[in-house]
Amino acid sequence: MKWETATVKPGFIDRLAEAHPVARPSLELHIIHCMKQGDLQPEKFSLRTDYPFSVECQVQPWVGFLLPQCDGKSTVQQLLEFCKQNNFVHAETPLPEFIKLLAVFISGGFLEVEEFRLPESGAGR
């Protein structure tokens, strides 16, 4: 609730731009391959987690390259620059649009930032 409230407060974009996201240990990237012209081709990419809630989110393939960069060392602004340099997102992608994407990942429990850390589960996650 604290996170969802913060996302609508003034200054949220600026605060999150300087945050250092961390991928949650419970995050899973699922890739479904389908037969195409006699070869298995990656077709569907989704993130899954069971903590704090069971959530699945369809994503673009490049998200699999972004998430390992979410190790707490880079700011959101730096992660956007990484995505631009690797042509994962358009070079003109504005920071607020990128933040909206990361906010979805934080809301889903795939990423977290220092100010909004999830409590550890009793199941050792």
Backbone as a chain_set.jsonl record, in Angstrom:
{"seq": "MKWETATVKPGFIDRLAEAHPVARPSLELHIIHCMKQGDLQPEKFSLRTDYPFSVECQVQPWVGFLLPQCDGKSTVQQLLEFCKQNNFVHAETPLPEFIKLLAVFISGGFLEVEEFRLPESGAGR", "coords": {"N": [[0.834, -1.197, 0.0], [1.966, 1.214, 0.756], [3.795, 1.623, -1.313], [2.085, 1.846, -3.602], [0.677, 4.151, -2.945], [2.757, 6.01, -2.953], [3.376, 6.169, -5.666], [1.627, 7.967, -6.836], [2.131, 10.395, -5.787], [3.356, 13.803, -5.841], [6.558, 14.394, -7.316], [7.346, 11.797, -7.534], [8.446, 10.642, -9.905], [10.984, 11.846, -10.061], [12.134, 10.92, -7.673], [12.151, 8.121, -8.07], [13.781, 7.96, -10.3], [16.328, 8.191, -9.315], [16.552, 5.984, -7.756], [17.793, 2.679, -6.882], [17.135, -0.087, -8.312], [16.504, -3.531, -7.422], [16.51, -6.864, -8.417], [14.168, -9.223, -7.333], [14.734, -12.21, -5.424], [12.807, -14.166, -5.855], [11.942, -13.882, -8.433], [11.179, -15.112, -11.662], [11.983, -15.83, -15.018], [10.161, -16.878, -17.652], [10.278, -18.659, -20.661], [8.705, -19.511, -23.56], [9.088, -21.759, -26.129], [8.371, -22.345, -29.542], [7.726, -24.535, -32.292], [8.906, -23.547, -35.376], [9.216, -23.52, -38.727], [10.715, -25.887, -38.633], [12.385, -25.508, -36.441], [12.994, -24.721, -32.994], [11.726, -21.782, -31.72], [11.991, -18.89, -29.682], [9.043, -17.659, -28.299], [7.232, -16.587, -26.383], [7.471, -14.571, -23.576], [7.61, -14.307, -20.119], [7.358, -12.913, -16.852], [7.449, -14.269, -13.601], [6.379, -14.606, -10.242], [5.952, -15.754, -6.913], [5.812, -14.423, -4.606], [5.308, -11.286, -3.15], [2.765, -11.995, -3.835], [1.113, -14.237, -6.088], [2.066, -13.688, -9.27], [2.005, -13.044, -12.743], [3.506, -11.751, -15.652], [3.471, -10.649, -18.919], [6.248, -9.997, -21.023], [8.59, -8.145, -23.075], [11.246, -9.602, -25.044], [13.759, -8.328, -24.482], [13.693, -7.61, -21.829], [14.741, -9.625, -20.347], [17.45, -9.106, -20.502], [17.656, -6.709, -19.213], [16.881, -7.134, -16.484], [19.004, -8.546, -15.026], [20.727, -6.407, -14.745], [19.597, -4.984, -12.78], [20.745, -4.741, -10.039], [21.104, -3.237, -7.832], [23.179, -1.497, -8.095], [23.0, 0.334, -10.179], [21.253, 3.334, -11.069], [17.797, 4.085, -11.842], [17.737, 5.914, -13.925], [20.266, 5.386, -15.067], [19.828, 2.768, -15.874], [17.936, 3.149, -17.861], [19.553, 4.457, -19.745], [21.316, 2.357, -20.328], [19.517, 0.619, -21.602], [18.848, 2.171, -23.832], [21.363, 2.412, -25.094], [21.764, -0.207, -25.883], [19.801, -0.563, -27.691], [17.348, -1.509, -26.792], [15.201, -0.039, -26.089], [13.631, 2.77, -27.688], [15.715, 5.46, -28.693], [14.725, 7.933, -28.01], [13.106, 7.527, -25.847], [11.312, 8.71, -23.147], [12.219, 9.398, -19.744], [10.025, 9.299, -17.795], [8.282, 7.423, -19.048], [9.786, 5.045, -19.054], [10.071, 4.734, -16.327], [7.436, 4.178, -15.638], [7.216, 1.567, -16.621], [9.108, 0.205, -14.987], [7.881, 0.676, -12.562], [5.631, -0.947, -12.755], [6.892, -3.435, -12.61], [7.9, -3.278, -10.025], [5.534, -3.032, -8.531], [4.475, -5.543, -9.068], [6.152, -7.182, -7.632], [8.505, -8.075, -8.726], [10.764, -6.497, -8.861], [12.496, -4.429, -6.47], [12.939, -1.449, -4.517], [15.047, 0.408, -2.318], [13.59, 2.046, -0.434], [11.135, 0.807, -0.413], [11.214, -1.931, 0.342], [10.317, -5.378, 0.339], [9.05, -7.431, 2.98], [10.906, -10.267, 4.119], [9.904, -13.569, 3.226], [8.46, -16.228, 5.183], [9.168, -18.601, 4.095], [11.793, -18.772, 3.397], [12.618, -17.251, 1.202]], "CA": [[0.0, 0.0, 0.0], [2.872, 2.355, 0.825], [4.325, 1.811, -2.669], [1.035, 2.327, -4.508], [0.4, 5.538, -2.57], [3.895, 6.835, -3.371], [3.422, 6.333, -7.126], [0.765, 9.062, -7.284], [2.527, 11.635, -5.106], [4.264, 14.677, -6.597], [7.975, 14.109, -7.148], [7.61, 10.359, -7.626], [9.334, 10.362, -11.042], [12.339, 12.261, -9.694], [12.641, 10.016, -6.634], [12.423, 6.797, -8.618], [14.881, 8.088, -11.26], [17.581, 8.033, -8.573], [16.51, 4.728, -6.982], [18.662, 1.59, -7.344], [16.296, -1.286, -8.247], [17.109, -4.847, -7.211], [15.625, -7.972, -8.79], [13.82, -10.087, -6.194], [15.169, -13.606, -5.589], [11.688, -15.014, -6.268], [11.641, -13.595, -9.837], [11.472, -16.135, -12.664], [11.689, -15.482, -16.403], [9.731, -18.065, -18.384], [10.32, -18.497, -22.107], [8.071, -20.615, -24.277], [9.581, -21.931, -27.493], [7.443, -23.03, -30.438], [8.325, -24.996, -33.539], [8.691, -22.676, -36.537], [10.066, -23.897, -39.854], [11.602, -26.969, -38.228], [13.289, -25.121, -35.365], [12.356, -24.111, -31.833], [11.935, -20.339, -31.662], [11.371, -18.272, -28.505], [7.798, -16.987, -28.704], [6.496, -15.907, -25.32], [8.323, -14.28, -22.43], [6.816, -13.824, -18.995], [7.933, -12.894, -15.513], [6.582, -14.874, -12.589], [6.801, -14.63, -8.852], [4.913, -16.212, -5.985], [5.905, -13.636, -3.38], [4.37, -11.517, -2.051], [1.562, -12.563, -4.422], [1.37, -14.973, -7.311], [1.893, -12.727, -10.355], [2.658, -13.323, -14.022], [3.481, -10.549, -16.479], [4.084, -10.826, -20.234], [7.261, -8.979, -21.265], [9.361, -8.209, -24.304], [12.468, -10.386, -24.83], [14.884, -7.56, -23.952], [13.594, -7.486, -20.37], [15.664, -10.618, -19.807], [18.775, -8.495, -20.427], [17.576, -5.61, -18.258], [16.735, -7.544, -15.09], [20.277, -8.78, -14.334], [21.338, -5.109, -14.454], [18.926, -4.456, -11.588], [21.485, -5.361, -8.943], [21.278, -2.243, -6.779], [24.328, -0.636, -8.379], [22.626, 1.358, -11.16], [19.997, 4.052, -10.862], [16.811, 3.91, -12.907], [18.223, 6.733, -15.042], [21.363, 4.649, -15.696], [19.244, 1.596, -16.535], [17.348, 3.64, -19.111], [20.661, 4.686, -20.677], [21.751, 1.017, -20.739], [18.533, 0.122, -22.574], [18.994, 2.963, -25.06], [22.642, 2.056, -25.736], [21.641, -1.55, -26.448], [18.643, -0.526, -28.591], [16.192, -2.221, -26.232], [14.132, 0.954, -26.172], [13.928, 3.838, -28.639], [16.652, 6.447, -28.163], [13.977, 9.093, -27.514], [12.201, 7.122, -24.77], [11.438, 9.62, -22.001], [12.377, 8.782, -18.429], [8.749, 8.92, -17.155], [7.733, 6.192, -19.646], [10.587, 3.935, -18.547], [9.726, 4.589, -14.911], [6.142, 3.488, -15.582], [7.488, 0.139, -16.796], [9.73, -0.325, -13.771], [6.883, 0.727, -11.486], [4.825, -2.169, -12.889], [7.704, -4.537, -12.099], [7.966, -3.138, -8.568], [4.192, -3.361, -8.026], [4.288, -6.991, -9.189], [7.057, -7.924, -6.763], [9.654, -8.561, -9.49], [11.86, -5.624, -8.457], [12.226, -3.591, -5.31], [13.86, -0.347, -4.254], [15.37, 0.487, -0.881], [12.527, 2.654, 0.374], [9.929, -0.029, -0.444], [11.608, -3.347, 0.397], [9.321, -6.338, 0.828], [9.556, -8.261, 4.089], [11.263, -11.628, 3.712], [8.854, -14.541, 3.514], [8.82, -17.284, 6.126], [9.55, -19.797, 3.339], [13.194, -18.684, 3.06], [12.849, -16.606, -0.1]], "C": [[0.876, 1.257, 0.0], [3.425, 2.672, -0.573], [3.277, 2.417, -3.594], [0.667, 3.771, -4.209], [1.507, 6.454, -3.074], [3.889, 7.107, -4.868], [2.569, 7.496, -7.636], [1.112, 10.397, -6.622], [3.433, 12.474, -5.999], [5.722, 14.316, -6.297], [8.341, 12.645, -7.278], [8.614, 10.032, -8.729], [10.774, 10.7, -10.673], [12.941, 11.325, -8.648], [13.018, 8.668, -7.216], [13.576, 6.847, -9.628], [16.23, 7.855, -10.59], [17.622, 6.77, -7.721], [17.409, 3.688, -7.656], [17.868, 0.281, -7.252], [17.118, -2.576, -8.109], [16.075, -5.899, -7.612], [15.409, -8.856, -7.569], [14.288, -11.519, -6.453], [14.058, -14.529, -6.095], [11.318, -14.84, -7.739], [12.05, -14.766, -10.722], [11.128, -15.563, -14.033], [11.374, -16.776, -17.129], [9.715, -17.753, -19.871], [9.697, -19.737, -22.735], [8.587, -20.606, -25.705], [8.539, -22.704, -28.299], [8.194, -23.448, -31.704], [7.922, -24.054, -34.671], [9.698, -23.087, -37.596], [11.14, -24.906, -39.426], [12.575, -26.635, -37.109], [12.484, -24.547, -34.204], [12.741, -22.636, -31.761], [11.298, -19.792, -30.386], [10.175, -17.426, -28.935], [7.174, -16.121, -27.617], [7.41, -15.779, -24.101], [7.443, -13.757, -21.301], [7.627, -13.884, -17.706], [6.936, -13.53, -14.577], [7.219, -14.711, -11.224], [5.632, -15.142, -8.023], [4.926, -15.419, -4.69], [6.055, -12.166, -3.72], [3.025, -12.074, -2.518], [1.975, -13.363, -5.648], [1.021, -14.06, -8.484], [2.629, -13.227, -11.591], [2.454, -12.106, -14.915], [4.177, -10.84, -17.8], [5.061, -9.675, -20.475], [7.889, -9.159, -22.641], [10.659, -8.972, -24.032], [13.613, -9.608, -24.183], [14.838, -7.393, -22.44], [14.52, -8.501, -19.684], [17.099, -10.123, -19.727], [18.808, -7.351, -19.422], [17.631, -6.1, -16.813], [18.045, -7.882, -14.391], [21.033, -7.485, -14.017], [20.738, -4.464, -13.21], [19.514, -5.15, -10.358], [21.765, -4.396, -7.798], [22.436, -1.296, -7.017], [23.963, 0.53, -9.294], [21.326, 2.034, -10.768], [19.046, 3.734, -12.007], [17.238, 4.708, -14.135], [19.335, 6.01, -15.788], [20.844, 3.409, -16.428], [18.577, 1.984, -17.843], [18.443, 3.866, -20.145], [21.222, 3.356, -21.188], [20.819, 0.469, -21.821], [18.623, 0.875, -23.898], [20.257, 2.554, -25.814], [22.576, 0.698, -26.421], [20.441, -1.692, -27.378], [17.484, -1.389, -28.113], [14.962, -1.323, -26.264], [14.575, 2.017, -27.167], [14.809, 4.889, -27.955], [15.956, 7.676, -27.578], [13.017, 8.738, -26.368], [12.387, 8.047, -23.567], [11.505, 8.846, -20.688], [11.037, 8.418, -17.777], [8.125, 7.649, -17.736], [8.478, 4.962, -19.15], [10.263, 3.673, -17.082], [8.376, 3.897, -14.757], [6.323, 1.983, -15.729], [8.088, -0.454, -15.523], [8.757, -0.302, -12.592], [5.954, -0.491, -11.542], [5.593, -3.356, -12.321], [7.837, -4.479, -10.576], [6.619, -3.506, -7.954], [3.944, -4.862, -8.048], [5.181, -7.82, -8.289], [8.254, -8.514, -7.486], [10.924, -7.783, -9.152], [11.487, -4.95, -7.15], [13.279, -2.501, -5.229], [13.948, -0.175, -2.745], [14.208, 0.978, -0.023], [11.271, 1.768, 0.49], [10.283, -1.507, -0.488], [10.458, -4.182, 0.93], [9.893, -7.089, 2.02], [9.905, -9.65, 3.536], [10.14, -12.561, 4.094], [9.368, -15.556, 4.511], [9.313, -18.522, 5.43], [11.004, -19.724, 2.886], [13.498, -18.074, 1.712], [13.678, -15.379, 0.046]], "O": [[0.565, 2.24, -0.673], [3.512, 3.835, -0.965], [3.552, 3.393, -4.292], [0.374, 4.537, -5.127], [1.233, 7.549, -3.566], [4.347, 8.164, -5.304], [2.772, 7.961, -8.758], [0.457, 11.408, -6.873], [4.184, 11.937, -6.813], [6.069, 13.977, -5.166], [9.51, 12.281, -7.15], [9.529, 9.236, -8.519], [11.683, 9.917, -10.945], [14.12, 10.978, -8.726], [14.076, 8.125, -6.9], [14.282, 5.851, -9.789], [17.167, 7.375, -11.227], [18.614, 6.513, -7.04], [17.739, 3.802, -8.837], [17.918, -0.393, -6.223], [18.242, -2.689, -8.6], [14.917, -5.835, -7.201], [16.357, -9.194, -6.86], [14.24, -11.986, -7.59], [14.342, -15.564, -6.699], [10.469, -15.572, -8.248], [13.127, -15.339, -10.556], [10.108, -14.893, -14.194], [12.217, -17.669, -17.213], [9.203, -16.716, -20.294], [10.115, -20.864, -22.469], [8.534, -19.59, -26.398], [7.901, -23.619, -27.777], [9.156, -22.804, -32.122], [6.737, -23.801, -34.89], [10.906, -23.007, -37.372], [12.306, -24.794, -39.803], [13.502, -27.404, -36.852], [11.422, -23.958, -34.407], [13.921, -22.286, -31.745], [10.184, -20.185, -30.038], [10.286, -16.583, -29.825], [6.648, -15.045, -27.9], [8.032, -16.746, -23.662], [6.624, -12.862, -21.511], [8.456, -14.771, -17.501], [5.726, -13.359, -14.729], [8.442, -14.682, -11.085], [4.47, -14.979, -8.396], [4.148, -15.7, -3.778], [6.905, -11.838, -4.548], [2.238, -12.566, -1.71], [3.07, -13.178, -6.177], [-0.138, -13.697, -8.684], [3.733, -13.764, -11.498], [1.379, -11.508, -14.937], [5.343, -11.235, -17.811], [4.754, -8.521, -20.176], [7.731, -10.199, -23.281], [11.128, -8.986, -22.894], [14.371, -10.184, -23.403], [15.855, -7.064, -21.829], [15.014, -8.261, -18.583], [17.892, -10.665, -18.957], [19.854, -7.054, -18.845], [18.36, -5.531, -16.0], [18.191, -7.525, -13.222], [21.88, -7.465, -13.124], [21.298, -3.519, -12.657], [18.888, -6.007, -9.734], [22.559, -4.691, -6.905], [22.658, -0.382, -6.223], [24.558, 1.603, -9.193], [20.421, 1.41, -10.214], [19.456, 3.175, -13.024], [17.114, 4.228, -15.262], [19.352, 6.017, -17.019], [21.366, 3.045, -17.482], [18.642, 1.242, -18.823], [18.275, 3.499, -21.308], [21.567, 3.247, -22.365], [21.273, -0.076, -22.827], [18.489, 0.277, -24.965], [20.225, 2.371, -27.031], [23.252, 0.472, -27.424], [20.101, -2.796, -27.803], [16.731, -1.935, -28.919], [13.836, -1.787, -26.442], [15.765, 2.147, -27.453], [14.646, 5.161, -26.766], [16.53, 8.38, -26.746], [12.203, 9.57, -25.967], [13.489, 8.158, -23.03], [10.917, 7.773, -20.553], [10.916, 7.314, -17.245], [7.507, 6.877, -17.003], [7.856, 3.941, -18.855], [10.19, 2.522, -16.651], [8.195, 3.106, -13.832], [5.66, 1.208, -15.04], [7.631, -1.49, -15.039], [8.812, -1.172, -11.723], [5.539, -1.007, -10.504], [5.015, -4.194, -11.628], [7.88, -5.517, -9.916], [6.574, -4.222, -6.953], [3.284, -5.398, -7.158], [4.999, -9.033, -8.186], [8.951, -9.364, -6.932], [12.023, -8.339, -9.156], [10.318, -4.903, -6.77], [14.365, -2.617, -5.797], [13.045, -0.56, -2.001], [13.891, 0.375, 1.003], [10.45, 1.964, 1.386], [9.709, -2.256, -1.277], [9.727, -3.773, 1.833], [11.094, -7.354, 2.067], [9.268, -10.135, 2.601], [9.497, -12.393, 5.131], [10.578, -15.725, 4.668], [9.831, -19.425, 6.086], [11.421, -20.539, 2.063], [14.546, -18.358, 1.133], [13.971, -14.71, -0.945]]}, "num_chains": 1, "name": "protein.A"}
